[in-house]
Amino acid sequence: AQTLGLMFISGFFATIAFDLWGQLISPGLGLPALSPHGLARGLLKTLGLPSGNFAGYVMHFYIVGLIGYPVGWLFIFAPIWRRVMGQGHWFLPSLVYGFGLWVFAIGGLTTIAGLPFFLNFTSITWVALVGHVLYGIVMVAVIQRISPR
C-alpha cells in the first residue's frame, strides 16, 4: 500500500508537470503543444483496442503517468542504476530516466502507433524531450521528499 501511494503521488505530480509544460507553457512560448492522449489513442488503435478520447486520457494519465513510469523507476531503473553507479544523488539518474522515457515514448511508441520515428525530429520532438525529462525529475523529487527514510 505504501509503494502504491508513493507511485500514485509521485506520478500525479510528475504528470501534472509534464502536462503543464506540454499543454500550457510550451504553446505559450510559441512551441507546439504536446498531445500525449493523442499518441495513446493512436497506439491503442494500432493494437485493436478501444481508442476514444476517454481511453487516450486513461492510458496517458492513469496507466502511464501514475503506474507505468513510476513502476519503471522503482522496480527497474533505480535498482539497476544503484547496482551499476552506486548510491548517489537522485538528480542525475532522474534526468537519465526522463531521457529514457523520451526515447521509449517518442522513439518507440510513436513508431508502433504509425507515426514517424522520433516524429521526424520536429520541434514537438524537443518539447517532448523537455516534458519527459521534467517528468523524471519531478517524479523522483517527490519520491525523495515523501519516502520514509
C-alpha positions as CSV (number, residue, x, y, z in Angstrom):
1,A,0.0,0.0,0.0
2,Q,2.8,2.4,0.8
3,T,4.5,1.7,-2.5
4,L,1.3,2.2,-4.4
5,G,0.8,5.5,-2.7
6,L,4.3,6.5,-3.5
7,M,3.7,5.6,-7.2
8,F,0.4,7.4,-7.4
9,I,1.5,10.6,-5.6
10,S,4.8,10.9,-7.5
11,G,3.2,10.0,-10.8
12,F,0.4,12.5,-10.2
13,F,2.8,15.5,-9.6
14,A,5.1,14.4,-12.5
15,T,2.2,14.0,-14.9
16,I,0.9,17.4,-13.9
17,A,4.3,19.0,-14.5
18,F,4.5,17.2,-17.9
19,D,1.1,18.4,-19.0
20,L,1.7,21.9,-17.6
21,W,4.8,22.1,-19.7
22,G,3.5,20.4,-22.8
23,Q,0.0,21.9,-23.0
24,L,0.3,25.3,-21.4
25,I,3.9,26.6,-21.1
26,S,5.3,25.4,-24.4
27,P,2.4,26.7,-26.5
28,G,2.7,30.0,-24.5
29,L,6.3,30.2,-25.7
30,G,5.3,29.6,-29.3
31,L,6.2,26.0,-29.4
32,P,3.9,23.1,-30.2
33,A,1.6,21.6,-27.6
34,L,2.0,18.0,-26.7
35,S,-0.8,15.6,-27.2
36,P,0.1,12.5,-25.2
37,H,-3.5,11.3,-25.1
38,G,-3.4,11.5,-28.9
39,L,-0.4,9.3,-29.0
40,A,-2.0,6.9,-26.6
41,R,-5.2,6.8,-28.8
42,G,-3.0,6.0,-31.8
43,L,-1.2,3.2,-30.0
44,L,-4.5,1.8,-28.7
45,K,-6.0,1.9,-32.2
46,T,-2.9,0.1,-33.7
47,L,-3.3,-2.6,-31.1
48,G,-7.0,-3.0,-31.9
49,L,-8.2,-1.7,-28.6
50,P,-10.8,1.0,-27.8
51,S,-9.2,4.3,-28.8
52,G,-11.6,7.1,-28.0
53,N,-10.7,10.3,-26.1
54,F,-11.5,8.7,-22.8
55,A,-9.3,5.7,-23.4
56,G,-6.5,8.0,-24.5
57,Y,-6.7,10.1,-21.3
58,V,-6.9,7.0,-19.1
59,M,-3.9,5.5,-20.9
60,H,-1.8,8.7,-20.6
61,F,-2.7,9.9,-17.1
62,Y,-3.5,6.7,-15.2
63,I,-1.8,3.8,-16.8
64,V,1.4,5.5,-17.9
65,G,1.6,8.5,-15.6
66,L,0.5,7.0,-12.3
67,I,1.5,3.4,-12.8
68,G,3.8,2.6,-15.7
69,Y,6.6,5.2,-15.4
70,P,6.8,5.0,-11.6
71,V,7.0,1.2,-11.8
72,G,9.8,1.6,-14.3
73,W,11.7,3.8,-11.9
74,L,11.1,2.0,-8.7
75,F,11.5,-1.6,-9.8
76,I,13.7,-1.5,-12.9
77,F,15.8,1.7,-13.5
78,A,16.6,2.8,-9.9
79,P,17.8,-0.7,-8.7
80,I,20.0,-1.1,-11.8
81,W,21.4,2.4,-11.5
82,R,22.3,1.8,-7.9
83,R,23.9,-1.5,-8.7
84,V,26.0,-0.1,-11.5
85,M,26.6,3.5,-10.4
86,G,26.2,3.2,-6.6
87,Q,24.1,5.3,-4.3
88,G,24.4,8.9,-5.2
89,H,22.3,12.0,-5.5
90,W,18.9,11.4,-7.2
91,F,19.1,14.2,-9.7
92,L,21.3,12.7,-12.4
93,P,19.6,9.3,-12.5
94,S,16.2,11.1,-12.7
95,L,17.4,13.1,-15.6
96,V,18.7,10.0,-17.4
97,Y,15.4,8.2,-16.6
98,G,13.4,11.0,-18.1
99,F,15.6,10.9,-21.2
100,G,15.0,7.2,-21.5
101,L,11.2,7.7,-21.2
102,W,11.5,10.1,-24.1
103,V,13.4,7.6,-26.2
104,F,10.8,4.9,-25.3
105,A,7.8,7.1,-26.0
106,I,8.9,9.3,-28.9
107,G,11.4,6.9,-30.5
108,G,9.5,3.7,-29.9
109,L,5.8,4.0,-29.2
110,T,5.3,6.7,-31.9
111,T,6.7,4.3,-34.5
112,I,4.4,1.5,-33.3
113,A,1.5,3.9,-33.4
114,G,2.3,4.6,-37.1
115,L,3.9,8.0,-36.6
116,P,7.3,8.9,-37.9
117,F,10.4,7.8,-36.0
118,F,11.0,10.5,-33.3
119,L,8.3,12.5,-35.1
120,N,10.9,13.4,-37.7
121,F,12.8,15.4,-35.1
122,T,10.5,18.4,-35.5
123,S,10.0,21.0,-32.7
124,I,7.4,18.7,-31.0
125,T,10.2,16.2,-30.5
126,W,12.2,18.6,-28.4
127,V,9.1,19.8,-26.5
128,A,8.5,16.1,-25.7
129,L,12.2,15.7,-24.6
130,V,11.8,18.5,-22.1
131,G,8.5,17.1,-20.9
132,H,9.8,13.6,-20.3
133,V,13.0,14.8,-18.5
134,L,10.8,17.1,-16.4
135,Y,8.5,14.2,-15.6
136,G,11.5,12.1,-14.5
137,I,12.9,14.9,-12.3
138,V,9.6,15.8,-10.7
139,M,8.7,12.1,-10.1
140,V,11.9,11.3,-8.3
141,A,12.0,14.6,-6.4
142,V,8.6,13.7,-5.0
143,I,9.6,10.2,-4.2
144,Q,12.7,11.5,-2.4
145,R,10.6,14.0,-0.5
146,I,7.8,11.7,0.7
147,S,9.7,8.4,1.0
148,P,10.2,7.2,4.6
149,R,14.0,7.2,5.3
